[in-house]
Amino acid sequence: WLVLWPGLALASVVYGVNMFGDAVRDILDPRLRGGTGRYGVRAKKEVKK
């Protein structure tokens, strides 16, 4: 039990920093703007016949 709470605190800090970094990258990375996917690949539209 002595390790549980510090371990959970450390895991939550790491998770929070990871989420913050993802948000900053999404805001600042220009390749993610303009309707492209996460890796810069535009989704293909299906054509109805």
Biopython code that builds the backbone (N, CA, C, O; Angstrom):
import numpy as np
from Bio.PDB.StructureBuilder import StructureBuilder

atoms = [
    (1, "TRP", "N", (0.816, -1.196, 0.000)),
    (1, "TRP", "CA", (0.000, 0.000, 0.000)),
    (1, "TRP", "C", (0.862, 1.264, 0.000)),
    (1, "TRP", "O", (0.418, 2.338, -0.407)),
    (2, "LEU", "N", (2.079, 1.113, 0.457)),
    (2, "LEU", "CA", (2.948, 2.278, 0.556)),
    (2, "LEU", "C", (3.344, 2.824, -0.822)),
    (2, "LEU", "O", (3.648, 4.009, -0.960)),
    (3, "VAL", "N", (3.338, 1.976, -1.814)),
    (3, "VAL", "CA", (3.761, 2.377, -3.154)),
    (3, "VAL", "C", (2.577, 2.816, -4.016)),
    (3, "VAL", "O", (2.770, 3.496, -5.023)),
    (4, "LEU", "N", (1.374, 2.443, -3.640)),
    (4, "LEU", "CA", (0.198, 2.670, -4.483)),
    (4, "LEU", "C", (-0.054, 4.151, -4.748)),
    (4, "LEU", "O", (-0.158, 4.549, -5.909)),
    (5, "TRP", "N", (-0.154, 4.969, -3.722)),
    (5, "TRP", "CA", (-0.522, 6.374, -3.912)),
    (5, "TRP", "C", (0.548, 7.189, -4.635)),
    (5, "TRP", "O", (0.207, 7.964, -5.528)),
    (6, "PRO", "N", (1.835, 7.046, -4.286)),
    (6, "PRO", "CA", (2.834, 7.758, -5.094)),
    (6, "PRO", "C", (2.872, 7.270, -6.544)),
    (6, "PRO", "O", (3.096, 8.061, -7.461)),
    (7, "GLY", "N", (2.655, 5.974, -6.749)),
    (7, "GLY", "CA", (2.621, 5.447, -8.113)),
    (7, "GLY", "C", (1.462, 6.007, -8.913)),
    (7, "GLY", "O", (1.623, 6.359, -10.081)),
    (8, "LEU", "N", (0.293, 6.093, -8.291)),
    (8, "LEU", "CA", (-0.868, 6.680, -8.971)),
    (8, "LEU", "C", (-0.656, 8.166, -9.246)),
    (8, "LEU", "O", (-1.053, 8.669, -10.297)),
    (9, "ALA", "N", (-0.034, 8.862, -8.304)),
    (9, "ALA", "CA", (0.245, 10.282, -8.511)),
    (9, "ALA", "C", (1.215, 10.477, -9.672)),
    (9, "ALA", "O", (1.010, 11.349, -10.516)),
    (10, "LEU", "N", (2.258, 9.675, -9.716)),
    (10, "LEU", "CA", (3.224, 9.777, -10.801)),
    (10, "LEU", "C", (2.592, 9.429, -12.144)),
    (10, "LEU", "O", (2.844, 10.104, -13.141)),
    (11, "ALA", "N", (1.779, 8.389, -12.175)),
    (11, "ALA", "CA", (1.114, 7.998, -13.416)),
    (11, "ALA", "C", (0.167, 9.091, -13.899)),
    (11, "ALA", "O", (0.088, 9.355, -15.099)),
    (12, "SER", "N", (-0.553, 9.730, -12.977)),
    (12, "SER", "CA", (-1.477, 10.786, -13.394)),
    (12, "SER", "C", (-0.728, 12.020, -13.881)),
    (12, "SER", "O", (-1.199, 12.697, -14.795)),
    (13, "VAL", "N", (0.423, 12.329, -13.298)),
    (13, "VAL", "CA", (1.224, 13.458, -13.775)),
    (13, "VAL", "C", (1.760, 13.170, -15.174)),
    (13, "VAL", "O", (1.714, 14.040, -16.043)),
    (14, "VAL", "N", (2.263, 11.975, -15.398)),
    (14, "VAL", "CA", (2.778, 11.605, -16.720)),
    (14, "VAL", "C", (1.659, 11.646, -17.753)),
    (14, "VAL", "O", (1.860, 12.139, -18.863)),
    (15, "TYR", "N", (0.483, 11.134, -17.400)),
    (15, "TYR", "CA", (-0.661, 11.157, -18.314)),
    (15, "TYR", "C", (-1.073, 12.600, -18.627)),
    (15, "TYR", "O", (-1.362, 12.926, -19.778)),
    (16, "GLY", "N", (-1.099, 13.454, -17.614)),
    (16, "GLY", "CA", (-1.472, 14.850, -17.826)),
    (16, "GLY", "C", (-0.488, 15.584, -18.717)),
    (16, "GLY", "O", (-0.893, 16.346, -19.595)),
    (17, "VAL", "N", (0.809, 15.359, -18.501)),
    (17, "VAL", "CA", (1.819, 15.993, -19.344)),
    (17, "VAL", "C", (1.705, 15.485, -20.779)),
    (17, "VAL", "O", (1.889, 16.254, -21.723)),
    (18, "ASN", "N", (1.407, 14.213, -20.951)),
    (18, "ASN", "CA", (1.229, 13.640, -22.280)),
    (18, "ASN", "C", (0.036, 14.280, -22.989)),
    (18, "ASN", "O", (0.135, 14.640, -24.162)),
    (19, "MET", "N", (-1.069, 14.420, -22.301)),
    (19, "MET", "CA", (-2.254, 15.042, -22.901)),
    (19, "MET", "C", (-1.987, 16.511, -23.236)),
    (19, "MET", "O", (-2.427, 16.998, -24.277)),
    (20, "PHE", "N", (-1.275, 17.211, -22.367)),
    (20, "PHE", "CA", (-0.927, 18.608, -22.621)),
    (20, "PHE", "C", (-0.029, 18.721, -23.854)),
    (20, "PHE", "O", (-0.232, 19.599, -24.693)),
    (21, "GLY", "N", (0.950, 17.845, -23.962)),
    (21, "GLY", "CA", (1.836, 17.861, -25.122)),
    (21, "GLY", "C", (1.102, 17.565, -26.415)),
    (21, "GLY", "O", (1.387, 18.178, -27.443)),
    (22, "ASP", "N", (0.160, 16.633, -26.378)),
    (22, "ASP", "CA", (-0.648, 16.340, -27.563)),
    (22, "ASP", "C", (-1.481, 17.551, -27.973)),
    (22, "ASP", "O", (-1.609, 17.846, -29.162)),
    (23, "ALA", "N", (-2.041, 18.248, -26.997)),
    (23, "ALA", "CA", (-2.851, 19.428, -27.304)),
    (23, "ALA", "C", (-1.997, 20.535, -27.905)),
    (23, "ALA", "O", (-2.414, 21.190, -28.860)),
    (24, "VAL", "N", (-0.811, 20.751, -27.358)),
    (24, "VAL", "CA", (0.084, 21.777, -27.896)),
    (24, "VAL", "C", (0.511, 21.417, -29.314)),
    (24, "VAL", "O", (0.565, 22.287, -30.183)),
    (25, "ARG", "N", (0.812, 20.146, -29.558)),
    (25, "ARG", "CA", (1.192, 19.720, -30.905)),
    (25, "ARG", "C", (0.042, 19.922, -31.882)),
    (25, "ARG", "O", (0.256, 20.379, -33.005)),
    (26, "ASP", "N", (-1.170, 19.587, -31.467)),
    (26, "ASP", "CA", (-2.325, 19.759, -32.343)),
    (26, "ASP", "C", (-2.547, 21.225, -32.685)),
    (26, "ASP", "O", (-2.976, 21.542, -33.795)),
    (27, "ILE", "N", (-2.262, 22.115, -31.757)),
    (27, "ILE", "CA", (-2.449, 23.545, -32.003)),
    (27, "ILE", "C", (-1.352, 24.094, -32.910)),
    (27, "ILE", "O", (-1.634, 24.899, -33.799)),
    (28, "LEU", "N", (-0.116, 23.675, -32.702)),
    (28, "LEU", "CA", (1.009, 24.296, -33.385)),
    (28, "LEU", "C", (1.432, 23.613, -34.682)),
    (28, "LEU", "O", (2.130, 24.235, -35.483)),
    (29, "ASP", "N", (1.046, 22.378, -34.921)),
    (29, "ASP", "CA", (1.507, 21.652, -36.100)),
    (29, "ASP", "C", (0.646, 22.006, -37.310)),
    (29, "ASP", "O", (-0.531, 21.645, -37.345)),
    (30, "PRO", "N", (1.197, 22.696, -38.292)),
    (30, "PRO", "CA", (0.380, 23.113, -39.442)),
    (30, "PRO", "C", (-0.035, 21.953, -40.341)),
    (30, "PRO", "O", (-0.998, 22.089, -41.096)),
    (31, "ARG", "N", (0.657, 20.823, -40.285)),
    (31, "ARG", "CA", (0.289, 19.686, -41.133)),
    (31, "ARG", "C", (-1.033, 19.076, -40.721)),
    (31, "ARG", "O", (-1.663, 18.378, -41.516)),
    (32, "LEU", "N", (-1.468, 19.323, -39.495)),
    (32, "LEU", "CA", (-2.713, 18.731, -39.020)),
    (32, "LEU", "C", (-3.931, 19.584, -39.365)),
    (32, "LEU", "O", (-5.067, 19.177, -39.120)),
    (33, "ARG", "N", (-3.698, 20.755, -39.927)),
    (33, "ARG", "CA", (-4.815, 21.643, -40.254)),
    (33, "ARG", "C", (-5.312, 21.383, -41.664)),
    (33, "ARG", "O", (-4.600, 20.796, -42.479)),
    (34, "GLY", "N", (-6.516, 21.812, -41.953)),
    (34, "GLY", "CA", (-7.033, 21.767, -43.311)),
    (34, "GLY", "C", (-7.665, 20.456, -43.709)),
    (34, "GLY", "O", (-7.663, 20.115, -44.892)),
    (35, "GLY", "N", (-8.200, 19.714, -42.774)),
    (35, "GLY", "CA", (-8.940, 18.517, -43.110)),
    (35, "GLY", "C", (-8.101, 17.285, -43.342)),
    (35, "GLY", "O", (-8.617, 16.262, -43.791)),
    (36, "THR", "N", (-6.823, 17.359, -43.047)),
    (36, "THR", "CA", (-6.008, 16.164, -43.199)),
    (36, "THR", "C", (-6.028, 15.376, -41.909)),
    (36, "THR", "O", (-6.364, 15.907, -40.851)),
    (37, "GLY", "N", (-5.674, 14.125, -41.997)),
    (37, "GLY", "CA", (-5.677, 13.263, -40.824)),
    (37, "GLY", "C", (-4.466, 13.506, -39.947)),
    (37, "GLY", "O", (-3.715, 14.460, -40.148)),
    (38, "ARG", "N", (-4.291, 12.649, -38.990)),
    (38, "ARG", "CA", (-3.222, 12.812, -38.017)),
    (38, "ARG", "C", (-1.841, 12.749, -38.665)),
    (38, "ARG", "O", (-0.910, 13.406, -38.199)),
    (39, "TYR", "N", (-1.699, 11.965, -39.736)),
    (39, "TYR", "CA", (-0.396, 11.801, -40.362)),
    (39, "TYR", "C", (-0.298, 12.557, -41.680)),
    (39, "TYR", "O", (0.549, 12.236, -42.514)),
    (40, "GLY", "N", (-1.148, 13.552, -41.880)),
    (40, "GLY", "CA", (-1.078, 14.374, -43.072)),
    (40, "GLY", "C", (-1.700, 13.741, -44.301)),
    (40, "GLY", "O", (-1.443, 14.194, -45.417)),
    (41, "VAL", "N", (-2.505, 12.713, -44.129)),
    (41, "VAL", "CA", (-3.147, 12.038, -45.255)),
    (41, "VAL", "C", (-4.605, 12.470, -45.309)),
    (41, "VAL", "O", (-5.351, 12.328, -44.340)),
    (42, "ARG", "N", (-4.990, 12.998, -46.461)),
    (42, "ARG", "CA", (-6.370, 13.447, -46.614)),
    (42, "ARG", "C", (-7.272, 12.244, -46.865)),
    (42, "ARG", "O", (-6.933, 11.352, -47.642)),
    (43, "ALA", "N", (-8.410, 12.230, -46.209)),
    (43, "ALA", "CA", (-9.364, 11.130, -46.380)),
    (43, "ALA", "C", (-9.979, 11.202, -47.777)),
    (43, "ALA", "O", (-10.267, 12.288, -48.280)),
    (44, "LYS", "N", (-10.174, 10.049, -48.394)),
    (44, "LYS", "CA", (-10.770, 9.987, -49.725)),
    (44, "LYS", "C", (-12.286, 9.984, -49.607)),
    (44, "LYS", "O", (-12.866, 9.317, -48.751)),
    (45, "LYS", "N", (-12.909, 10.754, -50.497)),
    (45, "LYS", "CA", (-14.369, 10.783, -50.520)),
    (45, "LYS", "C", (-14.870, 9.663, -51.419)),
    (45, "LYS", "O", (-14.299, 9.387, -52.474)),
    (46, "GLU", "N", (-15.935, 9.033, -50.985)),
    (46, "GLU", "CA", (-16.529, 7.979, -51.801)),
    (46, "GLU", "C", (-17.482, 8.613, -52.806)),
    (46, "GLU", "O", (-18.230, 9.534, -52.477)),
    (47, "VAL", "N", (-17.444, 8.108, -54.030)),
    (47, "VAL", "CA", (-18.293, 8.624, -55.094)),
    (47, "VAL", "C", (-19.512, 7.729, -55.215)),
    (47, "VAL", "O", (-19.396, 6.513, -55.364)),
    (48, "LYS", "N", (-20.701, 8.357, -55.148)),
    (48, "LYS", "CA", (-21.943, 7.598, -55.322)),
    (48, "LYS", "C", (-22.244, 7.474, -56.803)),
    (48, "LYS", "O", (-22.100, 8.438, -57.556)),
    (49, "LYS", "N", (-22.664, 6.286, -57.222)),
    (49, "LYS", "CA", (-22.985, 6.069, -58.641)),
    (49, "LYS", "C", (-24.468, 6.073, -58.865)),
    (49, "LYS", "O", (-24.922, 5.905, -59.997)),
]
sb = StructureBuilder()
sb.init_structure("model")
sb.init_model(0)
sb.init_chain("A")
sb.init_seg("    ")
for serial, (resi, resn, name, xyz) in enumerate(atoms, 1):
    if name == "N":
        sb.init_residue(resn, " ", resi, " ")
    sb.init_atom(name, np.array(xyz, "f"), 0.0, 1.0, " ", f" {name:<3s}", serial, name[0])
structure = sb.get_structure()
